[in-house]
Amino acid sequence: MKAFKPSAPFLLLLPAMIVLAAVVVVPLLLSLYSSFTPFRLTKPETFYVFVGIRNYVSILSNTDFWWAFGRTVLLLTIALNLEMLLGLGLAMLVEKATRGQRILRTLMMFPMMFSPILVGFQFKFMFNDNIGLVNNALQSLGITQDAIPWLIEGHLAFIAISIAEIWSSTAIFAILILAGLLAMPKEPIEAARVDGCTPWQTFRYVTWPFVMPFAYIAMTIRSLDVARAYDIVKIMTDGGPAGRTELLWTLVARTAYSDGRMGMANAMAYFSILLSIAFTVYFFNKLAAARTQIGAEW
């Protein structure tokens, strides 16, 4: 011990390392261990019973888990594609603005200022059957005579959740794509116009390849968010009706805290992380390919 003399940087970092280990590393290790046990909150002694991969095997035959998994992938696919299209449109409109561009950029970021819980309450009120803004607007315009049960019918509830997710996060795509548009040199666009390219051809073969890496960065960020979506779904439908909007993390929370099966819930959680890792790796590969293409062409 006398020969051990920790360096000054190590001593300075030691408090942060202790806090990080206490609030991140230790809980992760305990949750990973509990996924190999039949741990129930009502039976603390089950935490010390090791059952191997029994929980993970049970997941593979759990239809509720696979339905939740499929809904999460579906929500992720719908949200990412629509957010990218809407964000691209917003970014191009703002980039073309000659006056008030700073104000438009600020307004474009407005939805990101709301917490997911507040967004959930906001859209739950908007899609309410009786007093909701959406039904009142549709009835006032004569589009429908009866109130639409947005949060009661399974497919409509899923659509309502998708709209809330898209509204709250389209700004991420818009901001990153706008950054790409503003960083893009103007010479290639001018050369394309001189060569007689149409606006669509200019966008397809000049603009889009340049901003594609920015879109993939946004997709990576949003894929992690949607894969662990919980707040908006919990507030708007709580996984209902009859589990029709149950996603992975709402199912994990229900299994852990409503049913008390913490070991099974942790196994579901670690299995669900594979979804996030898969999409992250996929979009990082796409990002690397897009950067390589830009380096070769530009």
Secondary structure, DSSP 8 states (H G I E B T S, - for coil): --S----HHHHHHHHHHHHHIIIIIHHHHHHHHHTTTT-BTTBGGGGG---TTHHHHHHHT-HHHHHHHHHHHHHHHHHHHHHHHHHHHHHHHHHH-SS-HHHHHHHHTGGGGS-HHHHHHHHHHHT-TTT-HHHHHHHHTTS-SS---TTTSHHHHHHHHHHHHHHHHHHHHHHHHHHHHHHS-SHHHHHHHHTT--HHHHIIIIIHHHHHHHHHHHHHHHHHHHHT--HHHHHHTTT-STTTT--HHHHHHIIIIIS--HHHHHHHHHHHHHHHHHHHHHHHHHHHHHHHHHHHH-
